[in-house]
Amino acid sequence: MGGPDRSKAAKYIQQLDQAQCSGDWEAVPNLVRKIRKHAPARACLTLAAKATHAVQEAIRHRPSTGTNPEITSLVQYVPPLIGAIDEEHNHPEDVFQAQVALGWVHWVLSEPELAALRLPKNIEGDFSLLDGTSKQSSGWTRICALKAIYIKGVALEKSRSIGDAIEVFESGMPIVSATASELKKASELRKWTELLLTKFCLITSHSIKSNSSPRMEAETLVAFRAWADFWERLASSSTAAIGGYATEADVPRRHIWKEYYATLSFIVQGDLPYPTTALGATSNNHGMRVIQRGELARVEARYESLLLKEAHFPKAEQSSEEIEELVELVLGNWAVLCGGCWDEHDLGSGGRVGISRGVLEILYRAATKTFHSTQILRGLFTVHLALADFELAFKAFDTYFEIVNKGKQRVQKTGEPEHALDSNEDVLVTASKCIRALCQFGGHAGAEKAKKLAHFFEAWLEQHDPSHGREGVANGNTNGVSIGNQKLLENDTTAETSTVSPRVYAHTWRAIGISNAQWARLTPDAKSRPEYQNKAIANLRTALKPEYGCTDDVDTLFELALVLSERRQLGEAIQVVGAALAPQRNTDQATNPAKFARERSLIRLWHLLALLLSAKEQFTEASHACEGAFKQFGDLKVLFGEREGDGNYQSEHLNGMQEKHSAAIDDMDDYEKEAILEVKMTQLLLIEVQDGPDVAVNGTEELLSLYSRLFGQTQTPFVVPGKSQQIPPTTGTSTLRSVKGSIFGRSKRSNRDASAATTFASSTAENISTASRPPTSQTMASVAPKIQVTGESGTPTKLTRRSQHPSTKSAKGDGLAHKLSHASIRHKSIPASKVASNPASDGEISPTKATHSTPQQVQVQGALPKYNAQGINPSTSYSLLPFSSPATRLPPNVSRRHRIGILVRVWLLIAGFYRRAEQYEDAKVSIEAASELVEGLEIDILSNDSGQLLVDAREWGVGKSVEELWADVWSERGQVSLAESWPFVALSHFEAALTHFPDHPAAIVGLSNILLDIFSEVLVYPSSIPTIAPPPSPSASQTSHKSSTHTSTTSTPLGLPPPTSAGPAPATTKLALFDRLAARDRAHGLLDRLTKLGVGWNDSEAWFGLARAYEDAKMEGKAKEALWWCVQLEEARGVRGWDAVGGGGP
């Protein structure tokens, strides 16, 4: 046998290093023997290798229970290793490996403190001396460095030195990065890298949750990002571990992904600074959030994939806790990302809708691994609701409610809790959201369902709310509530009820109050309406109790003030609004951290205050309240934004090149924007009250500009012709398609030429004027229209809109109030000849004319904002626990239909302004604009292939049906005809309105007044044969560019009167008594039904007409009752109806 051989020694030392790196422990003893023979001076190296081999063998044979003699025998290596370390001075790598081997021996012997003591004091420093720029250490030395860091870090963790442990683990990250390229070749390197990263991630996650380390800032995600990089490097390797447990790891691999996702979620939900280590610097917050969202999505997908792969469907008595934990994190992140704190462009491709759809997919996949999970059903309801999938949302809630109720009954019977069952707090929060959504979006059917739910939960609260007496606010049935055939209320006596937050109790009472208030508006049972209103007031006052901590809750105060307003308790309502508008004592906005959240929630309150003040005839103060809704944002540029440049009007292609600055309205949903537009409409009506309709029409262009800025371009094009140069047709179905030229800018505004025909111009994004008064004719010439329509001649036509209230000072003070001051309402109509010669002037009704003019009576009603109380409510406040639910955002096609409905209302408002300003041609063109929109909307619905849309049914979340919009259009046409002194043309228009929507308030009132005039013989039918040639039209003779007046007898159909005649009235035909009685009885029937419905119970004009019908029928007692009720309604009537502010809950 030969002696030592250096070359063989080097070869065997290299082979030993490779064997240890690859985990070939069977080869180690033989290599140790050969190294001892050929390199006896490397005793420290061989002893370390032998000890490491012994530890590995002891671990491999470790029994699951009891003690292992092989492990206890490892203590024999401690003294030799200590001696070898002390004696070795020539090979620092051997010393380093021996120190790690010694530490590992103590670690396996369950002596973590001794293990940490035996390891190098400065592992990273010592390793850097062995592995630097000038030399490279062996592979096993690198693995020993990782092993040492792992042992020392865990030992420090066990001694509760979390901060020091994190520092130790962080020191190993450069080594992890340096060895990343060797992971596929060295199994031991993969093992110790994974163990180190696993423990580092767990300690980091624990530290973040407990805030036990001050270093959790920039370095928060170092461990998790290193783990993700480690995972990705092994993804293409056949040896890559997909799931399960790592060698010697305490937790499955998916648990690290879970902690990674939980940590990212903690940062997102807590709005904490996003750590950017290893990501590189980003230029702005927008870029940072895009990166943050991308990282969250990647980790979410990886964790969900592993979890669904490894999770099993639970048995009946089991629960899927980890699945539900994932769902909780996903929903929490969704609530923040799709809430008000993140902008749409922060969310990457797909935006809020894309994220919400992704969350739904996760929920449905999670449902395949659970059994009747109430948490998943709750999530499905919430997310579907935010996406405006109303049918799916309420189906999810029905299933959720059924499962929860049955589960509660089982718990009550058996006394054994069901861990997968939602707590009472979760149930109350979810039910509150459902009730409010039903009231906001569901119309009559939704309100009825909400009423049943509210009845059930009101009875439950009366039993379980510790702050509420068992007698209840409404003496409800506490023995049980039945919905269908199932008894829902049981005496749930579990201790769980004591965990309900007082704030949740308050929000539940508020939801119950909203439901009762909404049902009071819509119920056909007029006798029960006061009862439900009183219930609502009591519920809302309960929600404001000091013990709940919600005395300044804006939504509750708004709903209470609205119900008080509807009950004509104006003083109390103003006090409640004042309390809501007062500065908050608690400025903490954690429950809703969205930008300008409080200011946005106060818009409706400012609007309601304006209407309340107008009802008290404090019109100046009401105007200031409207201004307050905008001024609360400070500079209007904050609300509306601004465009780079001087703000002057310019071509659309130049506007498109300008950059828009972010504005508060850009973060609002359609309902919030609608609330802003409603305030502006009320502001113009107040201008009309104070200065007359001639001034109000000048402000309509500002209203158009606001609509354009809020909603942009409507995708349904229409073409509205300009002013007629001929006598317009007078049939109820006539249009203005054949006329040419611009009519806007007649005597009130200067003409403006334009070079191109356009449909709707998209938003110019110019600043909304800060003036409290619309621009005058002098300033209008320099301001470009925000929305234009084009006449057939190519000339752009400026349009303005309809006022729904003939609200002038005299109309409020001298109209119905003057009528009601007379002892008798008989003989209030003047002869038919005066009807033609005395049209309404600027919407005013003088004491003499108001008492005797039927057309003017109809005109008063025509200005009332009587769109159905079932309409949607522009409201956007949401329940809070644990996160505020994102606002419901309509899909693009549904949102377009909603916006078109709003624009129709705006056009009709403009028509009303022009009508009362006696600019009837302008009013007709505005009505035609609305008609074109409704026609396009009808075609859109009829061409829908889903079969779910009907023209005569309201679409959830949209508002009025197409038939209701047609009724609005025809009713306004009737009002214009009355103003032009053509009552029988108006009658045909009102009849047309009722064929579309039989309960249209303005059309019923207008038609009934004409019918009553026919009964009283104030109006008599014209002769069936008209005069041969109609007289010249005043509007035609006054137009300077007209050369002649059209007088052809074929310009109008036979049997109808001429259009606008100032000449003698045609021959008339007296009706038989039977026909007159039929007219009176029909008017009585229409008005009697209207005043019992939700759309007309508080309509003073309807009640006045009903009183007149009673008196014509010699029913003096009922006439007095109706008149007295009319007086009360009139004294508390604002310039618009209360529904303009959006009742029914946010």
Summary of the structure (lengths in Angstrom):
residues: 1146
radius of gyration: 39.5
end to end distance: 95.0
largest distance: 144.3
contacts: 3972
relative contact order: 0.06
helix: 60%
strand: 2%
